[in-house]
Amino acid sequence: MRCMCVMWGAHTLTRPRLLRCTHFLSSAAPRDKMNGHPTFVHGGIISLVIDNTFGWLFFGLDLPLAVTANLNVNYRAPLPMNTTCILQSKLIRHEGRKMFMEATMHDLHGTKIADSTSLFISLRPAAAMAATVQMKAREYFLPEKEGA
């Protein structure tokens, strides 16, 4: 199994280093300033982190630009604030423009926090080109800060 890893921080996401993979591993540590609930991470933040992990997976698979069509998250245990988690996502099957994926989120003790399935749809070539041009323009006009 080849995998690609990135680190999800409170404000930044480093870019993936491996371009071909079948699985994607990442870590997340939602902090108290990212959430309105005083004790546990809100399910919306958990689903956001999982959806983002799916997005990095299709980049790692070197597939065309795609968007989330469906995201189903099953919450298995509450996630205490300031807890580091490990996420693993994988491509289940690829049918034309459709990409079916699965992911899990565990804490460092092995407790399953959530599992998820997702359907991504690849953009048609014209829409993908327009999105790519827009992303490149943003990189040019809003470059990342050194050391961020």
C-alpha positions in Angstrom: 0.0 0.0 0.0 1.3 3.4 -0.9 0.1 6.3 1.1 0.4 10.1 1.2 0.4 12.1 4.4 -0.2 15.7 5.3 -0.7 17.5 8.5 -3.9 19.4 9.2 -3.3 22.3 11.6 -5.5 25.0 13.1 -4.8 27.3 10.2 -2.8 25.6 7.5 -2.7 22.4 5.5 0.7 21.4 4.0 0.8 20.2 0.5 1.0 16.5 -0.2 4.4 15.2 -1.2 3.5 11.9 -3.0 1.5 12.2 -6.2 0.5 8.5 -6.7 -1.3 6.6 -4.0 -4.2 4.3 -3.2 -4.7 5.5 0.4 -4.4 8.9 2.1 -3.4 9.3 5.7 -3.6 12.6 7.6 -3.9 13.9 11.1 -6.2 16.5 12.6 -6.2 18.2 15.9 -9.3 20.5 16.1 -8.6 23.2 18.7 -11.0 25.0 21.0 -10.9 28.2 19.0 -12.3 26.3 16.0 -15.6 25.4 17.6 -18.5 26.9 19.5 -19.0 23.8 21.8 -17.1 23.9 25.0 -16.1 20.2 25.3 -16.5 18.3 22.1 -15.8 19.0 18.4 -18.9 19.8 16.4 -19.9 17.2 13.9 -19.8 19.8 11.1 -16.1 20.3 11.7 -15.5 16.5 11.7 -17.4 16.2 8.4 -15.3 19.2 7.0 -12.0 17.5 7.9 -13.2 14.2 6.4 -14.4 15.9 3.2 -11.1 17.7 2.9 -9.2 14.4 3.3 -11.3 12.9 0.4 -10.2 15.9 -1.7 -6.6 15.3 -1.0 -7.0 11.7 -2.0 -8.2 12.5 -5.5 -5.3 14.9 -5.9 -3.0 12.1 -4.8 -4.5 9.7 -7.3 -3.8 12.3 -10.0 -7.5 12.3 -11.0 -9.3 15.2 -12.7 -10.6 18.0 -10.6 -13.7 16.9 -8.8 -16.4 18.1 -6.4 -18.2 16.4 -3.5 -21.6 15.2 -4.7 -22.5 13.2 -1.6 -21.0 12.9 1.9 -22.3 10.5 4.4 -20.7 10.6 7.9 -21.5 8.2 10.7 -20.5 9.5 14.1 -19.3 6.7 16.3 -17.9 8.5 19.4 -17.6 12.1 20.6 -14.3 13.8 19.8 -13.0 15.7 22.8 -11.6 19.2 22.0 -7.8 19.3 21.4 -7.6 15.6 20.5 -5.3 14.5 17.7 -6.9 12.1 15.2 -5.8 10.0 12.4 -7.8 9.9 9.1 -7.5 7.3 6.4 -9.3 7.6 3.1 -9.3 5.3 0.1 -10.8 5.1 -3.4 -13.3 2.2 -3.6 -14.1 2.5 -7.3 -13.9 4.9 -10.2 -16.7 4.8 -12.8 -16.4 7.4 -15.5 -16.7 10.8 -13.8 -17.8 9.2 -10.5 -15.3 8.4 -7.7 -16.6 6.4 -4.7 -14.5 6.8 -1.5 -14.4 5.7 2.1 -12.7 7.2 5.2 -12.3 6.6 8.9 -11.3 8.9 11.7 -9.7 7.4 14.9 -8.2 9.0 17.9 -4.7 8.1 19.0 -6.0 5.3 21.3 -7.7 3.6 18.3 -11.3 4.7 19.1 -13.3 5.1 15.9 -14.7 8.7 16.0 -16.4 8.5 12.6 -16.5 6.7 9.3 -17.7 8.1 6.0 -18.5 7.3 2.4 -18.4 9.9 -0.4 -19.2 10.3 -4.1 -17.1 12.8 -6.0 -17.9 13.9 -9.5 -15.1 15.0 -11.9 -15.7 18.3 -13.5 -16.3 18.4 -17.3 -13.1 19.6 -19.1 -14.3 23.2 -19.6 -15.3 23.6 -16.0 -12.1 22.0 -14.8 -10.0 24.3 -17.0 -11.8 27.4 -15.6 -11.3 26.2 -12.0 -7.6 25.5 -12.7 -7.1 29.0 -14.2 -8.8 30.5 -11.2 -6.6 28.5 -8.7 -3.5 29.5 -10.6 -4.5 33.1 -10.6 -5.1 33.0 -6.8 -1.6 31.4 -6.3 -0.1 34.2 -8.4 -1.9 37.1 -6.8 -2.1 35.6 -3.2 1.1 33.6 -2.8 1.5 31.6 0.4 3.7 33.2 3.1 7.1 31.7 3.7 7.1 29.5 6.8 3.3 29.3 6.9 
